[in-house]
Amino acid sequence: MYAVPNFTLNDGNTIPQLGFGVFQIGAEDTAQAVSQALEIGYRHIDTAEMYGNEKEVGEALRASGLDRGDVFVTSKLNNSFHEPRDAREAFGTTLSELGFDYVDLFLIHWPLPTLYDGDFVSTWKTLEEFHRDGRARSIGVSNFQVEHLERLAAETGTVPAVNRIEVHPYLTNDAVRGYGREHGIATEAWSPIAQGGVLEDPTIAEIAEKAGKTPAQVVLRWHIERGDIVFPKSVTPSRMKENFELFDFEFDSADMDAITALDQGEDGRTGPNPDTFAYVPG
Ligand SMILES: NC(=O)c1ccc[n+]([C@@H]2O[C@H](COP(=O)([O-])OP(=O)(O)OC[C@H]3O[C@@H](n4cnc5c(N)ncnc54)[C@H](OP(=O)(O)O)[C@@H]3O)[C@@H](O)[C@H]2O)c1
């Protein structure tokens, strides 16, 4: 079994640095995928209300025979429910779908600065309620840019425990990561292998060959050494296993730098830009 490091968040809670993401896994396949991930040794599962598979994550955890306290589970607020009253109801639904009385981490999924009068501050204050009443052990944000984090710092009393952002070798997102580091906000990297888009890169292939590892392992190890939290998604058991085997090798700084130098800035983004993203499920 590979020992996954635990990070201590700014609220004192701990989070495993490596987890398993279930974005784009259909509800009908989620319980099986999560069961396989738990069997391999993953103890951190990342779901969201908008993924439509919270119920199956809870089912897999209960079927595993593990204690609830053995697995770190994150979920996120649906973009439709930023108004405080709606957020309270949606969070209750998340807990009942999961079948839990708490989540380890609850996030605002997107800041939606062009919607809700740009008022993600009220939404954040509502998450503070969930933290105070113990139903969200930790609270954080996702896809927040530096100006969004600065606004929370100016207008509220709690610093998010994490900021979940798109990060991979083609979008190193170092300005947002740097703000987090300076202010005690852990960075979680979503789409850590750019949904497969960085795996054909010749620089990554060359480092993989030298290390005797796969391109996915090289990229995930790069995240680990940068100190970010990752949760690659796969429905393929051999890949789930491969993605978990990151703790028996490391890079020299030249390899790290060569991967970081692949950054393409905004051109490397594979997902939406948080400044303009305004999707609300119908
Ligand atoms: N907060 C947010 O806004 C946000 C946004 C996006 C994602 N996320 C979270 O981040 C997690 C990961 O991101 P993601 O799902 O977008 O992308 P990802 O983990 O970067 O990539 C997943 C894709 O790569 C393939 N893959 C996985 N391991 C591989 C390997 N070892 N070799 C080759 N291909 C491999 C998977 O295929 P198969 O499944 O077919 O094996 C899948 O197509 C999500 O599941 C979700 O939990 C959060």
The ligand as an ORCA input file, in Angstrom:
! r2SCAN-3c Opt
* xyz 0 1
  N     -14.178     22.101     -9.281
  C     -14.280     22.002    -10.573
  O     -14.764     22.932    -11.206
  C     -13.801     20.764    -11.283
  C     -13.766     20.750    -12.676
  C     -13.298     19.591    -13.318
  C     -12.887     18.512    -12.554
  N     -12.956     18.551    -11.181
  C     -12.542     17.378    -10.336
  O     -11.263     16.937    -10.743
  C     -11.333     15.544    -11.072
  C     -10.329     15.204    -12.158
  O     -10.498     16.029    -13.298
  P     -11.102     15.513    -14.691
  O     -12.003     14.359    -14.465
  O     -11.669     16.711    -15.376
  O      -9.822     15.123    -15.546
  P      -8.460     14.291    -15.331
  O      -8.454     13.565    -14.044
  O      -7.363     15.247    -15.658
  O      -8.559     13.250    -16.557
  C      -9.532     12.253    -16.636
  C      -9.424     11.597    -18.026
  O      -8.120     11.033    -18.198
  C      -8.221      9.613    -18.409
  N      -7.188      8.987    -17.579
  C      -7.152      8.890    -16.228
  N      -6.030      8.288    -15.810
  C      -5.309      7.989    -16.931
  C      -4.077      7.337    -17.136
  N      -3.362      6.884    -16.125
  N      -3.630      7.210    -18.428
  C      -4.361      7.679    -19.460
  N      -5.553      8.298    -19.320
  C      -6.032      8.447    -18.058
  C      -9.621      9.209    -17.984
  O     -10.098      8.150    -18.774
  P     -10.925      6.860    -18.225
  O     -11.861      7.340    -17.144
  O     -11.622      6.380    -19.451
  O      -9.918      5.878    -17.706
  C     -10.413     10.486    -18.260
  O     -10.776     10.540    -19.625
  C     -12.800     15.373    -11.515
  O     -13.204     14.028    -11.569
  C     -13.503     16.199    -10.476
  O     -13.613     15.473     -9.273
  C     -13.401     19.674    -10.553
*
